[in-house]
Each structure stands twice: as structure tokens, then as C-alpha cells.
Amino acid sequence: MVDFGAITGAITSLNAIAELAKNIRETKDEKLASDKFGELTMALLEALKFIRAAEDEYTALRRELADLKQQVAEIDTFAAEAANYELTDVERGALVYALKETATPMQPPHWLCASCYQKSKKSILQRDSTPIKDTRQIFYRCNECGSKISVDRANFPGSGYIP
């Protein structure tokens, strides 16, 4: 949030400085001029404090803006990539995001983790090489979140689409 207090304080201090400078210029009394000069110095230091606070706030806002622009760019990139996938039930509720056949550029067939996809993360499911007794099952795991799914080879007609 913008700290308008620093900006308002700087403006108030600068107005006081202008008034003190005018008084010093118009005074004929050296003692009074010396006192006013001391006040002027204090007002300058106070204005400088407010200006530095405003500058710090400005720097923080610029950093925040850069971070937000980066987040928007990441969201836009994910949205563009996400258009190449569709939610697919590969077996009895085992949901993945499968690469569409029309996806460009062409990529090898693969599935994305549905959980990570919902968090705007693209995590390709990897075949789990853990030895299993039932060779009809193929296991996939997400290296990002640890999710696992198993798919029965028999559920895929012909050569089937098993990445």
C-alpha cells in the first residue's frame, strides 16, 4: 500500500522550508535570521526523512510490480500450454490431463498430473519402475506432488494410448 503519509509529510516540510527561507530573506535581525536558519536546517532534515521514506516505498512498489508482471507472464504461459490438454478418465476415476491429438507443436504422448495441473503446474506423470507382481498394471507417479495412478493394460484397445 502506498504510504501517502511520507509524501504528505515531505510536502508539508517543503512548504515550511519555503516559508522559513522567505522569512530569513526578509529579516533584518541577524539573531532572528540565525534562529530561522537553524529551523530551516531542521525542516530540511525532516523533509529528507520523508522523501527517503517515499523513495523506499516507491522502490518496494516497483519490486512488487515486477513480481506481479512475472506472475502474469507465468499464468499466461501456463494458459497457452494448458490449451493443449484435456481432462481424461484413463481408468475408473484415474484422471489425468492428456495431450490433445491436435496439440502443436507435436510432442511425444504424455499425461499431466491432474492435481498439479489444478495448481497451474505442468508435471508429466512418469512410469513407475517399481517391480510389481501383476504385469497387467502400469503405474505412473508425479515427481512434483507424489500422486500415483495405476492403469490396466487391458483397458486400452489394440495398441492403446499408454504413454
Salt bridges, closest charged atoms under 4 A:
ASP35 OD1 - LYS31 NZ 3.08
GLU46 OE2 - LYS49 NZ 3.28
GLU81 OE1 - LYS122 NZ 3.31
GLU91 OE2 - ARG92 NH1 2.87
ASP128 OD2 - LYS148 NZ 3.80
GLU144 OE2 - LYS121 NZ 3.57
ASP152 OD2 - ARG136 NH2 2.59
